[in-house]
Amino acid sequence: MVHDILLLHGQVKVGVEEVKDAKALVPVPTDEVILVGQALNTFLAWPTHLVKRLSEKVFYSHYMLLFFN
């Protein structure tokens, strides 16, 4: 679930930490978020075919940078 909305088949929960095109439309809009720029530091439902999975090594490195620097 994301913001009390059930994820549908083919969707995952993603966190938006960086925005490159603030005016781009999100693929699964909500009442509050239509543009990517509105999604910074929040979670959204996102179609799985548009998500690139991080390797465990990359994920761990990112985690260490965020929480231990």
Predicted model as a PDB file, atoms N, CA, C, CB and O in Angstrom, pLDDT in the B-factor column:
MODEL        1                                                                  
ATOM      1  N   MET A   1       0.843  -1.186   0.000  1.00 72.00           N  
ATOM      2  CA  MET A   1       0.000   0.000   0.000  1.00 72.00           C  
ATOM      3  C   MET A   1       0.885   1.245   0.000  1.00 72.00           C  
ATOM      4  CB  MET A   1      -0.957   0.001   1.223  1.00 72.00           C  
ATOM      5  O   MET A   1       1.959   1.273   0.601  1.00 72.00           O  
ATOM      6  N   VAL A   2       0.405   2.251  -0.681  1.00 81.00           N  
ATOM      7  CA  VAL A   2       1.073   3.550  -0.701  1.00 81.00           C  
ATOM      8  C   VAL A   2       0.011   4.600  -0.412  1.00 81.00           C  
ATOM      9  CB  VAL A   2       1.796   3.821  -2.081  1.00 81.00           C  
ATOM     10  O   VAL A   2      -0.927   4.768  -1.192  1.00 81.00           O  
ATOM     11  N   HIS A   3       0.150   5.299   0.690  1.00 72.00           N  
ATOM     12  CA  HIS A   3      -0.816   6.334   1.086  1.00 72.00           C  
ATOM     13  C   HIS A   3      -2.245   5.787   1.088  1.00 72.00           C  
ATOM     14  CB  HIS A   3      -0.719   7.546   0.140  1.00 72.00           C  
ATOM     15  O   HIS A   3      -3.162   6.397   0.538  1.00 72.00           O  
ATOM     16  N   ASP A   4      -2.408   4.637   1.710  1.00 77.00           N  
ATOM     17  CA  ASP A   4      -3.709   3.973   1.855  1.00 77.00           C  
ATOM     18  C   ASP A   4      -4.328   3.523   0.534  1.00 77.00           C  
ATOM     19  CB  ASP A   4      -4.664   4.893   2.550  1.00 77.00           C  
ATOM     20  O   ASP A   4      -5.531   3.270   0.465  1.00 77.00           O  
ATOM     21  N   ILE A   5      -3.515   3.422  -0.508  1.00 78.00           N  
ATOM     22  CA  ILE A   5      -3.988   2.918  -1.802  1.00 78.00           C  
ATOM     23  C   ILE A   5      -3.269   1.600  -2.077  1.00 78.00           C  
ATOM     24  CB  ILE A   5      -3.731   3.962  -2.963  1.00 78.00           C  
ATOM     25  O   ILE A   5      -2.041   1.533  -2.029  1.00 78.00           O  
ATOM     26  N   LEU A   6      -4.027   0.573  -2.360  1.00 86.00           N  
ATOM     27  CA  LEU A   6      -3.477  -0.746  -2.628  1.00 86.00           C  
ATOM     28  C   LEU A   6      -2.694  -0.748  -3.933  1.00 86.00           C  
ATOM     29  CB  LEU A   6      -4.592  -1.791  -2.675  1.00 86.00           C  
ATOM     30  O   LEU A   6      -3.168  -0.245  -4.952  1.00 86.00           O  
ATOM     31  N   LEU A   7      -1.488  -1.319  -3.894  1.00 91.00           N  
ATOM     32  CA  LEU A   7      -0.707  -1.461  -5.124  1.00 91.00           C  
ATOM     33  C   LEU A   7      -1.370  -2.498  -6.019  1.00 91.00           C  
ATOM     34  CB  LEU A   7       0.766  -1.863  -4.813  1.00 91.00           C  
ATOM     35  O   LEU A   7      -1.812  -3.544  -5.543  1.00 91.00           O  
ATOM     36  N   LEU A   8      -1.439  -2.215  -7.287  1.00 92.00           N  
ATOM     37  CA  LEU A   8      -2.015  -3.143  -8.253  1.00 92.00           C  
ATOM     38  C   LEU A   8      -0.936  -4.094  -8.760  1.00 92.00           C  
ATOM     39  CB  LEU A   8      -2.664  -2.379  -9.429  1.00 92.00           C  
ATOM     40  O   LEU A   8       0.254  -3.852  -8.561  1.00 92.00           O  
ATOM     41  N   HIS A   9      -1.349  -5.161  -9.407  1.00 94.00           N  
ATOM     42  CA  HIS A   9      -0.399  -6.083 -10.029  1.00 94.00           C  
ATOM     43  C   HIS A   9       0.451  -5.292 -11.022  1.00 94.00           C  
ATOM     44  CB  HIS A   9      -1.139  -7.275 -10.739  1.00 94.00           C  
ATOM     45  O   HIS A   9      -0.080  -4.515 -11.816  1.00 94.00           O  
ATOM     46  N   GLY A  10       1.760  -5.489 -10.977  1.00 94.00           N  
ATOM     47  CA  GLY A  10       2.641  -4.768 -11.884  1.00 94.00           C  
ATOM     48  C   GLY A  10       3.079  -3.409 -11.377  1.00 94.00           C  
ATOM     49  O   GLY A  10       3.652  -2.621 -12.130  1.00 94.00           O  
ATOM     50  N   GLN A  11       2.815  -3.120 -10.095  1.00 94.00           N  
ATOM     51  CA  GLN A  11       3.253  -1.872  -9.487  1.00 94.00           C  
ATOM     52  C   GLN A  11       4.113  -2.167  -8.267  1.00 94.00           C  
ATOM     53  CB  GLN A  11       2.044  -0.997  -9.099  1.00 94.00           C  
ATOM     54  O   GLN A  11       3.938  -3.189  -7.604  1.00 94.00           O  
ATOM     55  N   VAL A  12       5.044  -1.264  -7.979  1.00 92.00           N  
ATOM     56  CA  VAL A  12       5.864  -1.341  -6.772  1.00 92.00           C  
ATOM     57  C   VAL A  12       5.880   0.027  -6.113  1.00 92.00           C  
ATOM     58  CB  VAL A  12       7.313  -1.821  -7.097  1.00 92.00           C  
ATOM     59  O   VAL A  12       5.563   1.041  -6.736  1.00 92.00           O  
ATOM     60  N   LYS A  13       6.256   0.034  -4.843  1.00 92.00           N  
ATOM     61  CA  LYS A  13       6.388   1.277  -4.092  1.00 92.00           C  
ATOM     62  C   LYS A  13       7.802   1.800  -4.298  1.00 92.00           C  
ATOM     63  CB  LYS A  13       6.076   1.067  -2.570  1.00 92.00           C  
ATOM     64  O   LYS A  13       8.769   1.079  -4.051  1.00 92.00           O  
ATOM     65  N   VAL A  14       7.935   3.041  -4.746  1.00 90.00           N  
ATOM     66  CA  VAL A  14       9.248   3.651  -4.931  1.00 90.00           C  
ATOM     67  C   VAL A  14       9.325   4.942  -4.126  1.00 90.00           C  
ATOM     68  CB  VAL A  14       9.528   3.924  -6.432  1.00 90.00           C  
ATOM     69  O   VAL A  14       8.324   5.625  -3.911  1.00 90.00           O  
ATOM     70  N   GLY A  15      10.535   5.253  -3.691  1.00 89.00           N  
ATOM     71  CA  GLY A  15      10.794   6.518  -3.021  1.00 89.00           C  
ATOM     72  C   GLY A  15      11.491   7.452  -3.991  1.00 89.00           C  
ATOM     73  O   GLY A  15      12.428   7.049  -4.681  1.00 89.00           O  
ATOM     74  N   VAL A  16      11.044   8.684  -4.047  1.00 90.00           N  
ATOM     75  CA  VAL A  16      11.636   9.661  -4.953  1.00 90.00           C  
ATOM     76  C   VAL A  16      12.637  10.502  -4.157  1.00 90.00           C  
ATOM     77  CB  VAL A  16      10.532  10.565  -5.618  1.00 90.00           C  
ATOM     78  O   VAL A  16      12.262  11.287  -3.286  1.00 90.00           O  
ATOM     79  N   GLU A  17      13.929  10.315  -4.483  1.00 88.00           N  
ATOM     80  CA  GLU A  17      14.996  11.013  -3.771  1.00 88.00           C  
ATOM     81  C   GLU A  17      15.663  12.087  -4.612  1.00 88.00           C  
ATOM     82  CB  GLU A  17      16.031  10.028  -3.308  1.00 88.00           C  
ATOM     83  O   GLU A  17      16.323  12.977  -4.076  1.00 88.00           O  
ATOM     84  N   GLU A  18      15.497  12.013  -5.912  1.00 89.00           N  
ATOM     85  CA  GLU A  18      16.128  12.970  -6.819  1.00 89.00           C  
ATOM     86  C   GLU A  18      15.203  13.196  -7.997  1.00 89.00           C  
ATOM     87  CB  GLU A  18      17.523  12.470  -7.295  1.00 89.00           C  
ATOM     88  O   GLU A  18      14.603  12.252  -8.511  1.00 89.00           O  
ATOM     89  N   VAL A  19      15.087  14.430  -8.422  1.00 93.00           N  
ATOM     90  CA  VAL A  19      14.216  14.781  -9.544  1.00 93.00           C  
ATOM     91  C   VAL A  19      15.061  15.434 -10.630  1.00 93.00           C  
ATOM     92  CB  VAL A  19      13.060  15.731  -9.091  1.00 93.00           C  
ATOM     93  O   VAL A  19      15.786  16.395 -10.372  1.00 93.00           O  
ATOM     94  N   LYS A  20      14.962  14.908 -11.838  1.00 92.00           N  
ATOM     95  CA  LYS A  20      15.696  15.489 -12.961  1.00 92.00           C  
ATOM     96  C   LYS A  20      14.790  16.344 -13.842  1.00 92.00           C  
ATOM     97  CB  LYS A  20      16.341  14.387 -13.795  1.00 92.00           C  
ATOM     98  O   LYS A  20      15.254  17.316 -14.438  1.00 92.00           O  
ATOM     99  N   ASP A  21      13.514  16.000 -13.933  1.00 95.00           N  
ATOM    100  CA  ASP A  21      12.552  16.773 -14.721  1.00 95.00           C  
ATOM    101  C   ASP A  21      11.304  16.975 -13.874  1.00 95.00           C  
ATOM    102  CB  ASP A  21      12.207  16.055 -16.074  1.00 95.00           C  
ATOM    103  O   ASP A  21      10.408  16.131 -13.866  1.00 95.00           O  
ATOM    104  N   ALA A  22      11.248  18.090 -13.167  1.00 96.00           N  
ATOM    105  CA  ALA A  22      10.161  18.357 -12.220  1.00 96.00           C  
ATOM    106  C   ALA A  22       8.791  18.445 -12.890  1.00 96.00           C  
ATOM    107  CB  ALA A  22      10.438  19.640 -11.478  1.00 96.00           C  
ATOM    108  O   ALA A  22       7.767  18.263 -12.231  1.00 96.00           O  
ATOM    109  N   LYS A  23       8.767  18.724 -14.195  1.00 97.00           N  
ATOM    110  CA  LYS A  23       7.486  18.879 -14.890  1.00 97.00           C  
ATOM    111  C   LYS A  23       7.009  17.598 -15.572  1.00 97.00           C  
ATOM    112  CB  LYS A  23       7.598  19.974 -15.916  1.00 97.00           C  
ATOM    113  O   LYS A  23       5.961  17.592 -16.219  1.00 97.00           O  
ATOM    114  N   ALA A  24       7.775  16.510 -15.429  1.00 95.00           N  
ATOM    115  CA  ALA A  24       7.366  15.227 -16.019  1.00 95.00           C  
ATOM    116  C   ALA A  24       6.172  14.667 -15.246  1.00 95.00           C  
ATOM    117  CB  ALA A  24       8.551  14.206 -16.013  1.00 95.00           C  
ATOM    118  O   ALA A  24       6.095  14.799 -14.024  1.00 95.00           O  
ATOM    119  N   LEU A  25       5.260  14.052 -15.960  1.00 96.00           N  
ATOM    120  CA  LEU A  25       4.097  13.424 -15.329  1.00 96.00           C  
ATOM    121  C   LEU A  25       4.501  12.112 -14.670  1.00 96.00           C  
ATOM    122  CB  LEU A  25       2.978  13.181 -16.364  1.00 96.00           C  
ATOM    123  O   LEU A  25       5.310  11.361 -15.216  1.00 96.00           O  
ATOM    124  N   VAL A  26       3.933  11.835 -13.487  1.00 95.00           N  
ATOM    125  CA  VAL A  26       4.163  10.532 -12.865  1.00 95.00           C  
ATOM    126  C   VAL A  26       3.243   9.522 -13.544  1.00 95.00           C  
ATOM    127  CB  VAL A  26       3.909  10.580 -11.311  1.00 95.00           C  
ATOM    128  O   VAL A  26       2.138   9.881 -13.950  1.00 95.00           O  
ATOM    129  N   PRO A  27       3.674   8.271 -13.678  1.00 94.00           N  
ATOM    130  CA  PRO A  27       2.859   7.289 -14.389  1.00 94.00           C  
ATOM    131  C   PRO A  27       1.622   6.828 -13.622  1.00 94.00           C  
ATOM    132  CB  PRO A  27       3.696   6.104 -14.719  1.00 94.00           C  
ATOM    133  O   PRO A  27       0.668   6.337 -14.226  1.00 94.00           O  
ATOM    134  N   VAL A  28       1.630   6.981 -12.296  1.00 93.00           N  
ATOM    135  CA  VAL A  28       0.471   6.616 -11.478  1.00 93.00           C  
ATOM    136  C   VAL A  28       0.149   7.826 -10.587  1.00 93.00           C  
ATOM    137  CB  VAL A  28       0.752   5.306 -10.609  1.00 93.00           C  
ATOM    138  O   VAL A  28       0.557   7.861  -9.426  1.00 93.00           O  
ATOM    139  N   PRO A  29      -0.574   8.811 -11.120  1.00 93.00           N  
ATOM    140  CA  PRO A  29      -0.850  10.024 -10.351  1.00 93.00           C  
ATOM    141  C   PRO A  29      -1.804   9.776  -9.188  1.00 93.00           C  
ATOM    142  CB  PRO A  29      -1.425  11.087 -11.257  1.00 93.00           C  
ATOM    143  O   PRO A  29      -2.583   8.823  -9.188  1.00 93.00           O  
ATOM    144  N   THR A  30      -1.720  10.660  -8.202  1.00 91.00           N  
ATOM    145  CA  THR A  30      -2.642  10.631  -7.055  1.00 91.00           C  
ATOM    146  C   THR A  30      -3.334  11.990  -6.990  1.00 91.00           C  
ATOM    147  CB  THR A  30      -1.883  10.306  -5.697  1.00 91.00           C  
ATOM    148  O   THR A  30      -3.106  12.855  -7.836  1.00 91.00           O  
ATOM    149  N   ASP A  31      -4.173  12.165  -5.986  1.00 90.00           N  
ATOM    150  CA  ASP A  31      -4.825  13.466  -5.812  1.00 90.00           C  
ATOM    151  C   ASP A  31      -3.807  14.555  -5.483  1.00 90.00           C  
ATOM    152  CB  ASP A  31      -5.886  13.388  -4.705  1.00 90.00           C  
ATOM    153  O   ASP A  31      -4.016  15.722  -5.816  1.00 90.00           O  
ATOM    154  N   GLU A  32      -2.691  14.174  -4.823  1.00 90.00           N  
ATOM    155  CA  GLU A  32      -1.686  15.144  -4.409  1.00 90.00           C  
ATOM    156  C   GLU A  32      -0.512  15.272  -5.371  1.00 90.00           C  
ATOM    157  CB  GLU A  32      -1.175  14.778  -3.064  1.00 90.00           C  
ATOM    158  O   GLU A  32       0.117  16.328  -5.439  1.00 90.00           O  
ATOM    159  N   VAL A  33      -0.211  14.218  -6.110  1.00 94.00           N  
ATOM    160  CA  VAL A  33       1.000  14.194  -6.941  1.00 94.00           C  
ATOM    161  C   VAL A  33       0.655  13.866  -8.386  1.00 94.00           C  
ATOM    162  CB  VAL A  33       2.013  13.172  -6.395  1.00 94.00           C  
ATOM    163  O   VAL A  33       0.157  12.782  -8.691  1.00 94.00           O  
ATOM    164  N   ILE A  34       0.925  14.811  -9.260  1.00 96.00           N  
ATOM    165  CA  ILE A  34       0.725  14.620 -10.693  1.00 96.00           C  
ATOM    166  C   ILE A  34       2.062  14.744 -11.423  1.00 96.00           C  
ATOM    167  CB  ILE A  34      -0.296  15.647 -11.247  1.00 96.00           C  
ATOM    168  O   ILE A  34       2.316  14.045 -12.404  1.00 96.00           O  
ATOM    169  N   LEU A  35       2.910  15.642 -10.928  1.00 96.00           N  
ATOM    170  CA  LEU A  35       4.219  15.888 -11.531  1.00 96.00           C  
ATOM    171  C   LEU A  35       5.328  15.306 -10.663  1.00 96.00           C  
ATOM    172  CB  LEU A  35       4.443  17.395 -11.741  1.00 96.00           C  
ATOM    173  O   LEU A  35       5.199  15.251  -9.440  1.00 96.00           O  
ATOM    174  N   VAL A  36       6.402  14.878 -11.283  1.00 95.00           N  
ATOM    175  CA  VAL A  36       7.519  14.289 -10.549  1.00 95.00           C  
ATOM    176  C   VAL A  36       8.064  15.273  -9.507  1.00 95.00           C  
ATOM    177  CB  VAL A  36       8.639  13.867 -11.523  1.00 95.00           C  
ATOM    178  O   VAL A  36       8.467  14.857  -8.421  1.00 95.00           O  
ATOM    179  N   GLY A  37       8.081  16.546  -9.819  1.00 95.00           N  
ATOM    180  CA  GLY A  37       8.564  17.545  -8.872  1.00 95.00           C  
ATOM    181  C   GLY A  37       7.770  17.596  -7.576  1.00 95.00           C  
ATOM    182  O   GLY A  37       8.292  18.026  -6.547  1.00 95.00           O  
ATOM    183  N   GLN A  38       6.523  17.165  -7.613  1.00 96.00           N  
ATOM    184  CA  GLN A  38       5.689  17.133  -6.415  1.00 96.00           C  
ATOM    185  C   GLN A  38       5.958  15.888  -5.569  1.00 96.00           C  
ATOM    186  CB  GLN A  38       4.216  17.190  -6.801  1.00 96.00           C  
ATOM    187  O   GLN A  38       5.464  15.787  -4.446  1.00 96.00           O  
ATOM    188  N   ALA A  39       6.726  14.954  -6.090  1.00 94.00           N  
ATOM    189  CA  ALA A  39       6.925  13.662  -5.432  1.00 94.00           C  
ATOM    190  C   ALA A  39       8.220  13.565  -4.634  1.00 94.00           C  
ATOM    191  CB  ALA A  39       6.900  12.576  -6.453  1.00 94.00           C  
ATOM    192  O   ALA A  39       8.478  12.536  -4.010  1.00 94.00           O  
ATOM    193  N   LEU A  40       9.027  14.600  -4.641  1.00 94.00           N  
ATOM    194  CA  LEU A  40      10.319  14.556  -3.961  1.00 94.00           C  
ATOM    195  C   LEU A  40      10.150  14.203  -2.486  1.00 94.00           C  
ATOM    196  CB  LEU A  40      11.042  15.901  -4.102  1.00 94.00           C  
ATOM    197  O   LEU A  40       9.318  14.780  -1.785  1.00 94.00           O  
ATOM    198  N   ASN A  41      10.949  13.250  -2.032  1.00 93.00           N  
ATOM    199  CA  ASN A  41      10.954  12.782  -0.641  1.00 93.00           C  
ATOM    200  C   ASN A  41       9.627  12.159  -0.202  1.00 93.00           C  
ATOM    201  CB  ASN A  41      11.289  13.931   0.275  1.00 93.00           C  
ATOM    202  O   ASN A  41       9.227  12.279   0.956  1.00 93.00           O  
ATOM    203  N   THR A  42       8.969  11.509  -1.119  1.00 92.00           N  
ATOM    204  CA  THR A  42       7.743  10.788  -0.792  1.00 92.00           C  
ATOM    205  C   THR A  42       7.756   9.445  -1.513  1.00 92.00           C  
ATOM    206  CB  THR A  42       6.481  11.618  -1.182  1.00 92.00           C  
ATOM    207  O   THR A  42       8.705   9.129  -2.231  1.00 92.00           O  
ATOM    208  N   PHE A  43       6.724   8.673  -1.326  1.00 92.00           N  
ATOM    209  CA  PHE A  43       6.595   7.371  -1.970  1.00 92.00           C  
ATOM    210  C   PHE A  43       5.440   7.393  -2.944  1.00 92.00           C  
ATOM    211  CB  PHE A  43       6.399   6.259  -0.931  1.00 92.00           C  
ATOM    212  O   PHE A  43       4.429   8.059  -2.723  1.00 92.00           O  
ATOM    213  N   LEU A  44       5.608   6.643  -4.042  1.00 92.00           N  
ATOM    214  CA  LEU A  44       4.570   6.530  -5.061  1.00 92.00           C  
ATOM    215  C   LEU A  44       4.468   5.091  -5.537  1.00 92.00           C  
ATOM    216  CB  LEU A  44       4.860   7.471  -6.246  1.00 92.00           C  
ATOM    217  O   LEU A  44       5.404   4.306  -5.381  1.00 92.00           O  
ATOM    218  N   ALA A  45       3.329   4.753  -6.115  1.00 93.00           N  
ATOM    219  CA  ALA A  45       3.208   3.507  -6.868  1.00 93.00           C  
ATOM    220  C   ALA A  45       3.832   3.764  -8.229  1.00 93.00           C  
ATOM    221  CB  ALA A  45       1.700   3.030  -6.994  1.00 93.00           C  
ATOM    222  O   ALA A  45       3.654   4.835  -8.810  1.00 93.00           O  
ATOM    223  N   TRP A  46       4.566   2.776  -8.737  1.00 93.00           N  
ATOM    224  CA  TRP A  46       5.254   2.946 -10.021  1.00 93.00           C  
ATOM    225  C   TRP A  46       5.167   1.631 -10.781  1.00 93.00           C  
ATOM    226  CB  TRP A  46       6.751   3.384  -9.822  1.00 93.00           C  
ATOM    227  O   TRP A  46       5.336   0.573 -10.175  1.00 93.00           O  
ATOM    228  N   PRO A  47       4.909   1.657 -12.080  1.00 94.00           N  
ATOM    229  CA  PRO A  47       4.856   0.416 -12.855  1.00 94.00           C  
ATOM    230  C   PRO A  47       6.210  -0.311 -12.834  1.00 94.00           C  
ATOM    231  CB  PRO A  47       4.438   0.716 -14.309  1.00 94.00           C  
ATOM    232  O   PRO A  47       7.257   0.311 -13.016  1.00 94.00           O  
ATOM    233  N   THR A  48       6.177  -1.607 -12.614  1.00 91.00           N  
ATOM    234  CA  THR A  48       7.420  -2.371 -12.498  1.00 91.00           C  
ATOM    235  C   THR A  48       8.269  -2.311 -13.758  1.00 91.00           C  
ATOM    236  CB  THR A  48       7.110  -3.806 -12.173  1.00 91.00           C  
ATOM    237  O   THR A  48       9.496  -2.374 -13.671  1.00 91.00           O  
ATOM    238  N   HIS A  49       7.649  -2.192 -14.928  1.00 91.00           N  
ATOM    239  CA  HIS A  49       8.435  -2.160 -16.165  1.00 91.00           C  
ATOM    240  C   HIS A  49       9.231  -0.860 -16.310  1.00 91.00           C  
ATOM    241  CB  HIS A  49       7.518  -2.337 -17.370  1.00 91.00           C  
ATOM    242  O   HIS A  49      10.079  -0.759 -17.197  1.00 91.00           O  
ATOM    243  N   LEU A  50       8.976   0.131 -15.460  1.00 90.00           N  
ATOM    244  CA  LEU A  50       9.721   1.386 -15.487  1.00 90.00           C  
ATOM    245  C   LEU A  50      10.740   1.496 -14.357  1.00 90.00           C  
ATOM    246  CB  LEU A  50       8.765   2.546 -15.416  1.00 90.00           C  
ATOM    247  O   LEU A  50      11.343   2.551 -14.161  1.00 90.00           O  
ATOM    248  N   VAL A  51      10.930   0.407 -13.614  1.00 86.00           N  
ATOM    249  CA  VAL A  51      11.839   0.410 -12.465  1.00 86.00           C  
ATOM    250  C   VAL A  51      13.053  -0.450 -12.765  1.00 86.00           C  
ATOM    251  CB  VAL A  51      11.123  -0.096 -11.193  1.00 86.00           C  
ATOM    252  O   VAL A  51      12.931  -1.586 -13.222  1.00 86.00           O  
ATOM    253  N   LYS A  52      14.229   0.110 -12.500  1.00 78.00           N  
ATOM    254  CA  LYS A  52      15.468  -0.639 -12.652  1.00 78.00           C  
ATOM    255  C   LYS A  52      15.921  -1.065 -11.255  1.00 78.00           C  
ATOM    256  CB  LYS A  52      16.575   0.216 -13.385  1.00 78.00           C  
ATOM    257  O   LYS A  52      16.092  -0.229 -10.367  1.00 78.00           O  
ATOM    258  N   ARG A  53      16.106  -2.335 -11.075  1.00 73.00           N  
ATOM    259  CA  ARG A  53      16.489  -2.867  -9.783  1.00 73.00           C  
ATOM    260  C   ARG A  53      17.972  -2.613  -9.523  1.00 73.00           C  
ATOM    261  CB  ARG A  53      16.176  -4.365  -9.707  1.00 73.00           C  
ATOM    262  O   ARG A  53      18.808  -2.793 -10.409  1.00 73.00           O  
ATOM    263  N   LEU A  54      18.289  -2.190  -8.293  1.00 67.00           N  
ATOM    264  CA  LEU A  54      19.676  -1.993  -7.896  1.00 67.00           C  
ATOM    265  C   LEU A  54      20.270  -3.313  -7.436  1.00 67.00           C  
ATOM    266  CB  LEU A  54      19.785  -0.932  -6.785  1.00 67.00           C  
ATOM    267  O   LEU A  54      19.578  -4.136  -6.836  1.00 67.00           O  
ATOM    268  N   SER A  55      21.536  -3.513  -7.713  1.00 64.00           N  
ATOM    269  CA  SER A  55      22.207  -4.685  -7.173  1.00 64.00           C  
ATOM    270  C   SER A  55      22.368  -4.489  -5.671  1.00 64.00           C  
ATOM    271  CB  SER A  55      23.591  -4.919  -7.867  1.00 64.00           C  
ATOM    272  O   SER A  55      22.314  -3.357  -5.189  1.00 64.00           O  
ATOM    273  N   GLU A  56      22.565  -5.567  -4.928  1.00 63.00           N  
ATOM    274  CA  GLU A  56      22.753  -5.458  -3.486  1.00 63.00           C  
ATOM    275  C   GLU A  56      23.977  -4.607  -3.164  1.00 63.00           C  
ATOM    276  CB  GLU A  56      22.892  -6.849  -2.857  1.00 63.00           C  
ATOM    277  O   GLU A  56      23.960  -3.847  -2.195  1.00 63.00           O  
ATOM    278  N   LYS A  57      25.023  -4.722  -3.947  1.00 64.00           N  
ATOM    279  CA  LYS A  57      26.237  -3.956  -3.716  1.00 64.00           C  
ATOM    280  C   LYS A  57      25.969  -2.459  -3.866  1.00 64.00           C  
ATOM    281  CB  LYS A  57      27.341  -4.399  -4.681  1.00 64.00           C  
ATOM    282  O   LYS A  57      26.399  -1.663  -3.032  1.00 64.00           O  
ATOM    283  N   VAL A  58      25.267  -2.082  -4.917  1.00 64.00           N  
ATOM    284  CA  VAL A  58      24.944  -0.672  -5.135  1.00 64.00           C  
ATOM    285  C   VAL A  58      24.017  -0.180  -4.036  1.00 64.00           C  
ATOM    286  CB  VAL A  58      24.296  -0.462  -6.522  1.00 64.00           C  
ATOM    287  O   VAL A  58      24.203   0.923  -3.522  1.00 64.00           O  
ATOM    288  N   PHE A  59      23.028  -0.973  -3.670  1.00 63.00           N  
ATOM    289  CA  PHE A  59      22.087  -0.597  -2.616  1.00 63.00           C  
ATOM    290  C   PHE A  59      22.821  -0.380  -1.304  1.00 63.00           C  
ATOM    291  CB  PHE A  59      21.001  -1.671  -2.446  1.00 63.00           C  
ATOM    292  O   PHE A  59      22.589   0.619  -0.623  1.00 63.00           O  
ATOM    293  N   TYR A  60      23.702  -1.302  -0.941  1.00 65.00           N  
ATOM    294  CA  TYR A  60      24.436  -1.205   0.318  1.00 65.00           C  
ATOM    295  C   TYR A  60      25.322   0.035   0.313  1.00 65.00           C  
ATOM    296  CB  TYR A  60      25.283  -2.473   0.555  1.00 65.00           C  
ATOM    297  O   TYR A  60      25.400   0.737   1.321  1.00 65.00           O  
ATOM    298  N   SER A  61      25.990   0.316  -0.800  1.00 67.00           N  
ATOM    299  CA  SER A  61      26.844   1.500  -0.900  1.00 67.00           C  
ATOM    300  C   SER A  61      26.010   2.768  -0.729  1.00 67.00           C  
ATOM    301  CB  SER A  61      27.588   1.522  -2.257  1.00 67.00           C  
ATOM    302  O   SER A  61      26.426   3.693  -0.031  1.00 67.00           O  
ATOM    303  N   HIS A  62      24.842   2.818  -1.358  1.00 63.00           N  
ATOM    304  CA  HIS A  62      23.952   3.965  -1.255  1.00 63.00           C  
ATOM    305  C   HIS A  62      23.476   4.133   0.195  1.00 63.00           C  
ATOM    306  CB  HIS A  62      22.745   3.802  -2.212  1.00 63.00           C  
ATOM    307  O   HIS A  62      23.447   5.250   0.710  1.00 63.00           O  
ATOM    308  N   TYR A  63      23.108   3.037   0.847  1.00 62.00           N  
ATOM    309  CA  TYR A  63      22.656   3.046   2.225  1.00 62.00           C  
ATOM    310  C   TYR A  63      23.748   3.602   3.133  1.00 62.00           C  
ATOM    311  CB  TYR A  63      22.251   1.635   2.668  1.00 62.00           C  
ATOM    312  O   TYR A  63      23.481   4.440   3.994  1.00 62.00           O  
ATOM    313  N   MET A  64      24.974   3.131   2.937  1.00 62.00           N  
ATOM    314  CA  MET A  64      26.090   3.584   3.772  1.00 62.00           C  
ATOM    315  C   MET A  64      26.321   5.080   3.587  1.00 62.00           C  
ATOM    316  CB  MET A  64      27.375   2.799   3.434  1.00 62.00           C  
ATOM    317  O   MET A  64      26.594   5.780   4.563  1.00 62.00           O  
ATOM    318  N   LEU A  65      26.219   5.583   2.372  1.00 66.00           N  
ATOM    319  CA  LEU A  65      26.410   7.006   2.131  1.00 66.00           C  
ATOM    320  C   LEU A  65      25.325   7.846   2.786  1.00 66.00           C  
ATOM    321  CB  LEU A  65      26.445   7.282   0.645  1.00 66.00           C  
ATOM    322  O   LEU A  65      25.601   8.916   3.330  1.00 66.00           O  
ATOM    323  N   LEU A  66      24.096   7.363   2.732  1.00 66.00           N  
ATOM    324  CA  LEU A  66      22.977   8.125   3.300  1.00 66.00           C  
ATOM    325  C   LEU A  66      23.023   8.201   4.821  1.00 66.00           C  
ATOM    326  CB  LEU A  66      21.667   7.509   2.870  1.00 66.00           C  
ATOM    327  O   LEU A  66      22.761   9.256   5.399  1.00 66.00           O  
ATOM    328  N   PHE A  67      23.351   7.100   5.462  1.00 67.00           N  
ATOM    329  CA  PHE A  67      23.196   7.033   6.915  1.00 67.00           C  
ATOM    330  C   PHE A  67      24.475   7.122   7.718  1.00 67.00           C  
ATOM    331  CB  PHE A  67      22.523   5.791   7.265  1.00 67.00           C  
ATOM    332  O   PHE A  67      24.419   7.292   8.936  1.00 67.00           O  
ATOM    333  N   PHE A  68      25.611   7.014   7.085  1.00 66.00           N  
ATOM    334  CA  PHE A  68      26.853   6.996   7.846  1.00 66.00           C  
ATOM    335  C   PHE A  68      27.859   8.045   7.402  1.00 66.00           C  
ATOM    336  CB  PHE A  68      27.474   5.650   7.749  1.00 66.00           C  
ATOM    337  O   PHE A  68      29.044   7.927   7.715  1.00 66.00           O  
ATOM    338  N   ASN A  69      27.423   9.052   6.691  1.00 55.00           N  
ATOM    339  CA  ASN A  69      28.311  10.169   6.321  1.00 55.00           C  
ATOM    340  C   ASN A  69      27.817  11.447   6.901  1.00 55.00           C  
ATOM    341  CB  ASN A  69      28.429  10.305   4.814  1.00 55.00           C  
ATOM    342  O   ASN A  69      28.431  12.495   6.699  1.00 55.00           O  
TER     343      ASN A  69                                                      
ENDMDL                                                                          
END                                                                             
